[in-house]
Amino acid sequence: MKNGDRIVSDAANKIAFQGSLGAYSHMACLAVKPEMTPMPCRSFEDMLLAVQEGDAQLAMVPVENSIAGRVADIHHLLPESGLYVIGEHFQPVNHQLLAPRGARLEDLVEVHSHAQGLAQCRERLRSLGLQPIVHPDTAGAAKDIAARGDKRVGAIASALAGEIYDLDVLVASAEDAEQNTTRFLIMAQDPQTPTPNGEPMLTTMVFRLRSVPAALYKALGGFATNGVNITKLESYMRPGFADHAQFYVDVEGHTESPAMRHAMEELRFYCEEGEVKILGCYPANRTQIGKT
């Protein structure tokens, strides 16, 4: 659907997220865009599709957690989505061990949650002798165990999910480490690159190198010689290209700065033609790292 064809009266006020009401993605939406209506989606694909098709204006996309690491599959989806990063948000994650009303901790047998939530509480669950069961999302797990009503089954989710689905908190702050934080990218149909004004900026991109010796070393050398700091570099295999890794990179700087332009020229020289894709240039939000 083209921009001029969109019906924006409702969609312009929606921000899509993966999960059920009460998810940490829901909380991130409320923190960043309290004036917008959060739109729950069953999967990451559905979340991105909502923005692609104009059913929502923005998407709140989790990309990494300070304990569990990268959110699976996201890096495969973002480059192909056609959407652009317009901002970042760091959401504190404070897990609760929830159970139906009247349940006792000693009676619990298993705990349901998203794989990330279970990973972030691995040591606590092991110490309690509880069987982790993977669920598509944290808040959805809370919703399901509330409907099930089995006092032997709990969930790892947010306090908000506990309130929404009327569950008891059996263990507060169930995560294994303090300052548990998830980084989100805010994505839209169109890029929103601010005019350079001296404020800290981040540029997110993906690229695929030509098959030449030391290509990665040489391609990244332009960032070093031009004083551009790389804050994140990950490689992964792109479907259909088993012989070439694709790289996902966050760098500090504005795409229009002289240093960045020179660095990008060198990067493109060592990449396949058309295989450098800028996913967004947006304000850095580093002040939230480590806060709970």
BELWO-V749016 format. One record per backbone hydrogen bond with DSSP energy under -0.5 kcal/mol. NH is the residue of the N-H (numbers start at 1). CO is the residue of the C=O. E is the energy in kcal/mol with one decimal. If there is no record, write none. Layout:
BEGIN
NH,CO,E
NH,CO,E
END
This chain:
BEGIN
5,2,-1.6
6,2,-0.6
6,3,-1.4
8,6,-0.8
11,7,-0.6
12,8,-1.7
13,10,-1.6
14,11,-2.0
15,37,-2.1
16,58,-3.1
17,39,-2.3
18,60,-0.5
19,41,-3.1
23,20,-2.0
27,23,-2.0
28,24,-2.3
29,25,-2.0
30,26,-2.1
31,27,-2.0
32,28,-2.4
33,29,-2.7
36,33,-2.0
37,13,-3.8
38,36,-0.6
39,15,-2.7
40,38,-0.6
41,17,-1.6
47,43,-2.0
48,44,-2.4
49,45,-2.5
50,46,-2.0
51,47,-1.0
52,48,-2.5
53,49,-2.7
54,51,-1.1
55,50,-2.2
56,50,-1.6
57,11,-0.9
57,14,-2.0
58,14,-1.4
59,187,-1.9
60,16,-2.7
61,59,-0.7
61,185,-2.9
62,60,-0.6
63,183,-2.8
64,183,-1.2
65,69,-2.3
66,181,-2.8
69,65,-1.7
71,63,-2.1
72,70,-0.5
74,71,-1.2
76,73,-0.6
77,73,-1.5
78,74,-2.4
79,75,-0.7
80,76,-0.5
81,77,-0.8
81,78,-1.1
82,78,-0.6
84,188,-3.0
85,279,-3.4
86,186,-3.3
87,186,-1.0
89,184,-2.2
91,89,-0.6
91,182,-3.0
92,90,-0.6
93,180,-3.1
94,92,-0.6
95,93,-0.6
96,157,-3.0
97,171,-3.1
98,96,-0.9
98,155,-3.4
99,168,-1.8
100,153,-0.6
103,100,-2.2
107,104,-1.5
108,104,-0.6
108,105,-1.2
109,152,-3.4
110,152,-1.6
111,131,-2.8
112,154,-2.5
113,133,-1.8
118,114,-2.4
119,115,-2.3
120,116,-2.1
121,117,-0.7
121,118,-0.8
122,119,-1.0
125,121,-2.6
126,122,-2.3
127,123,-2.3
128,124,-1.4
129,125,-0.5
129,126,-1.1
130,125,-2.3
131,109,-2.4
132,130,-0.6
133,111,-2.8
135,113,-2.9
141,137,-1.7
142,138,-1.8
143,139,-2.6
144,140,-2.4
145,141,-2.5
146,142,-1.8
147,143,-1.8
148,144,-2.1
149,145,-2.4
151,149,-0.7
153,150,-1.9
154,110,-2.6
155,98,-2.3
156,112,-2.1
157,96,-2.0
157,155,-0.6
161,22,-0.6
162,158,-1.8
163,159,-2.0
164,160,-2.6
165,161,-2.4
166,163,-0.8
167,162,-2.5
168,99,-2.8
170,97,-3.1
170,168,-0.7
171,97,-1.2
174,95,-2.5
176,120,-2.9
182,91,-2.4
183,64,-2.9
184,89,-3.4
185,61,-3.0
186,87,-2.8
187,59,-2.5
187,185,-0.6
188,84,-2.4
189,57,-0.5
194,192,-0.5
202,282,-2.9
203,251,-2.6
204,280,-2.7
205,249,-2.4
206,277,-2.1
207,247,-2.0
208,275,-1.3
209,245,-0.6
210,270,-2.9
212,210,-1.7
215,212,-1.5
218,214,-2.5
219,215,-2.9
220,216,-2.3
221,217,-0.8
222,218,-0.6
222,219,-0.5
223,220,-0.9
224,220,-1.4
225,221,-2.8
226,222,-1.1
227,224,-1.4
228,223,-3.1
229,227,-0.6
231,229,-0.6
231,250,-2.0
232,250,-1.6
234,248,-2.4
236,246,-2.2
238,244,-0.7
241,238,-2.4
244,241,-1.6
246,236,-3.1
247,207,-2.9
248,234,-3.0
249,205,-2.8
250,232,-2.1
251,203,-2.3
252,229,-2.9
253,201,-2.1
253,251,-0.6
257,254,-1.8
261,257,-2.5
262,258,-2.3
263,259,-2.2
264,260,-2.6
265,261,-1.9
266,262,-1.7
267,263,-2.1
268,264,-2.7
269,265,-1.5
270,266,-1.0
270,267,-0.9
271,268,-1.1
272,208,-2.1
275,272,-2.3
277,206,-3.0
277,275,-0.5
278,276,-0.5
279,204,-2.5
279,277,-0.6
280,204,-1.2
282,202,-2.5
284,200,-2.0
288,285,-1.1
289,286,-1.2
291,288,-1.9
END
